[in-house]
Amino acid sequence: MKCGRVIVLPSLSEGLGRVLLEAQALAKPVIGSHVGGIPDIIQEGKNGFLFSPGNVVELTEKLKKLLMDVSLAEQMGSAGRATVSKIFSTQIYFDGYNKIFKLH
């Protein structure tokens, strides 16, 4: 994943799509199908692209766009990393667990 230019998750069904979070943590632009929790991770056009499940033409167009436009890919990768750092940081996880344990 570290060496990839774009990470694609073409799921037909998906819970969260953790691999997309891992890719974003590496500042990689992502493309994922519009299923499950993937739209919660990808902000269309900002940190990646969404496509309709099974729509190979749509996936191909979005993949070409990121492979041909290095600047766009870098911008989306940076935006993804910022989002993951803000929402899914280790500190946020620790704070969430601390809140749970303090309630009991």
C-alpha positions, -999 to 999 in steps of 0.1 A, spaced: 0 0 0 29 24 8 41 22 -28 7 25 -44 -4 57 -61 -42 51 -56 -60 27 -34 -93 12 -47 -118 -7 -26 -144 -21 -51 -167 -37 -26 -202 -49 -32 -208 -49 5 -187 -34 32 -189 -24 69 -165 4 73 -137 -2 48 -108 2 73 -83 -3 44 -93 31 32 -85 47 65 -51 30 64 -45 43 29 -55 78 39 -32 77 69 -4 71 43 -17 102 23 -30 80 -6 -60 91 -26 -88 65 -24 -116 53 -46 -144 32 -31 -178 19 -41 -208 37 -27 -218 9 -2 -219 5 36 -197 28 56 -174 38 26 -193 70 20 -186 80 56 -149 78 49 -147 93 14 -158 129 8 -165 128 -30 -139 149 -48 -122 161 -16 -103 131 -3 -112 105 -29 -139 93 -52 -170 71 -49 -185 50 -77 -216 28 -80 -209 -8 -71 -201 -29 -101 -199 1 -125 -166 -5 -142 -168 24 -165 -173 49 -136 -144 33 -117 -122 35 -147 -129 72 -153 -121 81 -117 -90 60 -116 -77 75 -148 -84 110 -134 -62 103 -104 -35 86 -123 -33 114 -149 -35 143 -125 -7 139 -100 -15 172 -83 -51 162 -77 -40 128 -63 -16 146 -39 -43 171 -28 -68 142 -22 -41 122 -3 -33 152 19 -70 158 26 -75 122 35 -46 122 59 -59 153 76 -93 138 80 -80 105 94 -56 124 118 -85 145 131 -111 118 135 -93 85 139 -61 95 158 -48 73 186 -56 100 211 -93 101 199 -95 63 204 -80 66 239 -103 95 248 -133 75 236 -123 44 257 -117 66 287 -152 80 284 -167 45 283 -148 33 313 -156 65 333 -193 58 328 -192 25 345 
